[in-house]
């Protein structure tokens, strides 16, 4: 603002904010309201969710200002998020996935991440992605916006784009650039 500059945002991909549980957990999905209940501390057991699991519900969180914790805060809206106990606040995104998959062989864990990260970077077969409000986080459901927690990835530059910056953005939105983005596992806008 001091330099009289503005930003230009170009959507280049979409991704889904997803909730994960150990593959051994029989649950297949949750509602948005149930997630708010879990992360506000109002729901504390899997039995409250109709799941025959004797384990206490253990909801993992990320550090403040991480992308996924920020996505949780947006999802929660005005509903306060319960403070995590120290060992339930995980730093890295890979940490939340592996901890949810196998926290001391604890079947009651639940965590969150982004679909791209879980499916393309970590690829931990010990977790599963939950349906939300009955909708799976598939490419089709993310692209169409049917899946309720879709995030858009932007290329952000200072306006006016010139030289290599302009050429790079033009490449990202070109058919070749979009094909490469899709090949990595992101969903096209």
MOHU-V892469 format. One record per pair of residues at least 24 apart in sequence whose C-alpha atoms are under 7 Angstrom apart, sorted by sequence separation. I is the first residue (numbers start at 1). GAP is how many residues later the second one is. D is the distance in whole Angstrom. If there is no record, write none. Layout:
i	gap	d
I	GAP	D
I	GAP	D
This chain:
i	gap	d
27	24	6
26	25	7
101	25	5
63	26	6
101	26	5
61	27	6
62	27	5
63	27	6
60	28	5
61	28	5
62	28	5
63	28	6
94	28	7
60	29	6
61	29	6
62	29	6
60	36	7
40	39	7
36	40	6
40	40	6
40	41	5
41	41	6
39	42	6
40	42	5
39	43	6
143	44	6
68	45	6
143	45	7
143	46	6
139	48	6
58	50	6
59	50	6
60	50	6
61	50	7
57	51	5
58	51	5
59	51	5
60	51	5
55	52	6
56	52	6
57	52	6
58	52	6
59	52	6
55	53	5
120	65	6
116	69	6
116	70	6
22	78	6
21	79	6
22	79	5
21	80	7
25	82	6
24	83	7
22	85	6
22	87	7
21	88	6
21	89	5
20	90	6
21	90	7
20	91	5
19	92	6
20	92	6
19	93	4
18	94	6
19	94	7
18	95	6
17	96	6
18	96	6
17	97	5
18	97	6
16	98	6
17	98	6
15	99	7
16	99	5
15	100	6
30	100	7
32	100	6
15	101	7
29	101	5
30	101	6
31	101	5
32	101	6
28	102	6
29	102	4
30	102	5
31	102	4
23	103	5
28	103	6
29	103	6
30	103	6
22	104	6
23	104	5
22	105	4
23	105	5
29	105	7
21	106	6
22	106	6
20	107	6
21	107	6
20	108	5
21	108	7
20	109	5
19	110	6
20	110	6
18	111	6
19	111	6
16	121	6
16	126	6
15	127	7
17	132	5
16	133	6
17	133	6
16	134	5
17	134	7
15	135	6
16	135	6
14	136	7
15	136	5
14	137	6
15	137	6
14	138	4
13	139	6
14	139	6
13	140	5
11	141	6
12	141	6
11	142	6
12	142	6
11	143	4
12	143	7
10	144	5
11	144	6
9	145	6
10	145	5
9	146	6
10	146	7
9	147	5
8	148	6
9	148	7
7	149	7
8	149	5
7	150	6
8	150	6
7	151	4
8	151	6
6	152	6
7	152	5
5	153	7
6	153	6
5	154	7
12	160	7
12	161	6
15	171	6
14	172	6
15	172	6
13	173	6
14	173	5
13	174	6
14	174	6
13	175	5
14	175	6
12	176	7
13	176	5
12	177	6
11	178	7
